[in-house]
Amino acid sequence: MNDASSDAALAVVVTEDWIDPVFDQPYIEIDELRSEPVPHRYVHGGFTGTAARFSFYFPSKEQYQGRFFHNTYPLAMTADIGPFPIAFAVATGDLPFTLDSGAYYVQTNNGGAFSRHSTDPSIAAYRVNAAAAKYSRIVAAENFGDHRPYGYLYGGSGGAYQVLGGAEHTQGIWDGFMPFVLGCNNATPSNWTPRMLALHVLRRRDKFPAIMDAINPGGSGDMYADLDAEERAALEEATRMGFPPSGWYAHETQGSGYFADMQGVIPTFDPTYVDDFWTKPGYIGGDPTASIHADRFRFETTVSQVIDDLPLRFELESVSGRSIGDAHLVLLDGPNAGQSVAIARVDGLTITPANTSDAAVVAAIQPGSRVAIDNAWPLALQTYHRHQVPPDPAEYGWNQFRDAAGEPIYPQRPLLMGHVFAKAAIGSVLSGNVHGKTLLIQSLMDIDALAWFADWYRSRVKAELPSRFDDDFALWFVDHTQHDNPASAIARAHTVPLTGALQHGLRDLARWVEQGVKPSETRYRVADGQVEVPDTAGERLGVQPVVHLAVNGSQRAEIGSGEAVSFSGTADVLGSGKIVAAEWDFEGTGDFSSTPEIGEPAGHIEVDAVHTYAARGTYFAALRVTSQREGHAGSPHCRLQNLARVRVVVT
């Protein structure tokens, strides 16, 4: 039995008839009609003897079509729709969309403090969700008459693990599952460490502008030009691990992302790694000639103030002129001397510790404490993925670190940290043994959940369920989307929101379960860790519109100031949906303010424009196109976007 299936067999399997001994006494605290944001019936309660809470949001009888959408995310601290402690907009439920879809909405707090103090990860992974889903059917029958509502569980990122925890370890609770932006069994921390390495190496000589110039439309296409051997190796390593080259567009502000908090955990499980890294052969730090030694620093300072609110922060008397993001704060005095906490954020003299840091060590830091800022850990962790090669070559991003016989070429650590995190999340690693129709949605420009992870999970499902695979599994890759919706102007200039694809997916998942109409899957190939999709809608399939754009008939135009250029764009969408809108951003600023007339919603459009640039510079003009699942131009729901960009050089 392989590692994934043996771990999966250890977890609690929840069935429709099984009564959970912990969550067997539901109660209701609030049952009332509400008018905001849309009219609905709100039911809120919990399970006796626990901190688990649930909320149900019911539509009117006229709207209801016999189904529920159930959203899950690990950081759902309450059972209500709303923001989470971190900004992850696509994980937040959309009540108007849910009710407009003829569904009621379910959310829990994953067990709250009860689950966080439990040694059983299945509680937060799926048992609280399952108990709430089952009880929601009882309340729905009381409200709408005797029936069994169809149930659909969905969630992204950490929520995707929870969704698949439910899919693999429950039967008969939900009928369909929609995980999105999924990791693999070893994704954490290797989502982020190759990025950290590339950022570190390529920033030394400010190489990212030239890399983006090559990658952007009208560029040479050779992002490795003018890189030295170390720089090329770092960029190749990240690319073969799956980092999308187009994802470097935000390189100026890019950091380690979610890894800032993850690195507070790794020293607990692998405390000797940092010493091994800096002293032993096979690690970069063990090579005295390696350039990493020039970047090593440690300096001492004093804590001047503890800012005792949320989040807890420390103000230092001084900091060095070097970047201390991701470094560690090491205590130099007291009973905790020598211990450290990871730094998640820096704002001038104020630092925020990672929320995974040892609470006792954090509590020991007081005004007047002598501390050191030390970057030994973050530098060492930049290549941690090399020492985390999984046993299964199907997680092929790591195969670049194997020799011809398939053995790791670098020393390996005693624990696979990805498995530690996966088991903490759902009680086991992912196996692929899903119980219900599953639509997986993955972003092609995601730098936090790499695109090939979805292809890996697809292979797991196919291996586990060969007879049911074609009937029960579908995969969409969504172009020009990242882990979340674009929040900044530069992100809007390069990417489109993921929300429309998720809404489209939930309705297609319901149609698949209830009517037997399987969604059109995306065609793709994987080459050296990169997922590639065909250039035309007819070849790509899926449901996202495919956009093409030219300027003066090419991908690049060079003109004088005051000279007009001509843009021509086309877009196509297949399957469900029609194109309902198009927008121009001639300056490449993320401001799509010009909207050409496209006529009636259609599966194919052609648009043209003429624009004049008054100022010299390089502009990346863009055409953004929107399709809507039912072809309703006025609907705010299921609006699925894509874009195309070209380069205009004004001299």
Buried (B, 14 or more C-beta within 10 A) or exposed (E): EBBBBEBBEEBBBBEBEBEBEBBEEBEEEEBEEEEEEBEBBBBBBBBEEBBBBBBBBBBEEEBBEBBBBBBBBBBBBBBBBEEBEBEBBBBBBBBEBBBBBBBBBBBBBBBBEBBEEBEBBBBBBBBBBBBBBBBBBEBBEEBBEEEEBBBBBBBBBBBBBBBBBBBBBBBBBBBBBBBBBBBBBBBBBBBBBBBBBBBBBBBEEEBBEBBBBBBBBBBEEEBEEEBEEBBBBBBBBBBBBBBBBBBBBBBEEBBBBBBBBBBBBBBEEBEEBBEBBBEEEBBBBBEEEEEBEEBEBEBEBEBBBBEEEEEBBBBBEEBEEEBBBBBBBBBBEEEBEEBBBBBBBBEEBBBBBBBBBBEEBBEBBEEEBBBBBBBBBBBBBBBBBBBBBBEBEBBBBBBBBBEEEEEBEBBBBEEBBBBBBBBBBBBBBBBBBBBBBBBBBBBBBBBBBBBBBBBBBBBBBBBBBEEBBEEBBBBBBBBBBBBBBBEEEBBBBBBBBBBBBBBBBBBBBBBBBBEEEBBBBBEBEBEBBBBEBBEEBEEBBBBBBBBBBBBBEEBBBBBEEEEEBEBBBBBBBBBBBBBBBBBBBBBBBBBBEEEBEBEEBBBEBEBEBEBEBEEEEBBBBBBBBBBBBBBBBEBEBBBBBBBBBBBBBBE
